[in-house]
Amino acid sequence: MKSAAAKSPVKMQAPLHIAGAAEGALARPAAGSILLRPERPAVGVVVPPDRSLPGLARRWLRLNMQAIRATLLGALAIGLFILAWHVVTVNRMDLYVRFLNVPSPEQVLESARTAFSTGTFFDHIVISCRRIFLGFALAALVAVPMGLLMGRYALIKEFVFPVCEVLRPIPAIAWVPMSIMLWPTNEQSIVFITFLGAFFPVLLNTLHGMANVDEVLVRAARCLGASERATFLEVYFPAVLPQIFTGLTVGMGVAWVSLIAAEMISGQFGIGYFTWEAYSLVQYPDIALGMITIGVLGLASSFLIRLVGRAVTPWSRAK
């Protein structure tokens, strides 16, 4: 008589293997067995970071290599520019663009020493910076909320946007006579022109950022029960912040252009007035000094805005 196991048509399967069982917790499973719990890999030895001064210096260099390279390349470019400026002005070259009366870097440096020694030039810088701060701050306080509202509500955009598009192409110089008639003092008219220069770039960038907000995020907030105010503050505003700071950076540059134009025409103080007065008195080194000062102040103010933008919006940093 044959056994019951021989008569059964069902073939025996390979036995299950329980990882970590007493009989083979550290052994590999046999061929054909089923692994219910994979074995944990061996934990490597954690090497503590090097806290010595050379180790910290190497880590800092590794993390900031890109910024250091950009700084060195920028310094090299500025050095080459100054060298080319020295060569063409000292030799009085006429390469279709005439450098016969252009002051050399040495002459501009001597003019800067004289200007800063008297203190009057420093007063011009302070007055221009004050005007920039007032005009730019007013533009940001008005343009950012208006752009957010125009981007959120179509009715407001349809009502306000055509007026903004008509006024936006008008240059700052064209606004000088009108601003003199509108405002009682020259100081207020110059701040108004500076305001106009910064207003439109900030408004358009904010509006463009609102148009690019992901609707999936808005619908998700609605599904989770967020109110209109919460959606606006928690979804729209953080998503638009990078575009807002881009508009602020562009607006700062346009604000400086508008300010200098207004100071040259109707101002009695400021860097623009100083530069135009130097031209009227045929003081060429002072002209170059005023232009360089405008460039440095514009660069510093734009860099400050970008620095604040990177601190406020860390999620938008380039990888």
PyMOL commands that set and color helices and strands:
alter all, ss='L'
color gray80, all
select helices_A, chain A and resi 4-7+53-63+65-90+105-118+120-152+154-167+172-182+186-211+215-223+228-266+271-280+284-312+314-316
alter helices_A, ss='H'
color red, helices_A
deselect
rebuild
show_as cartoon
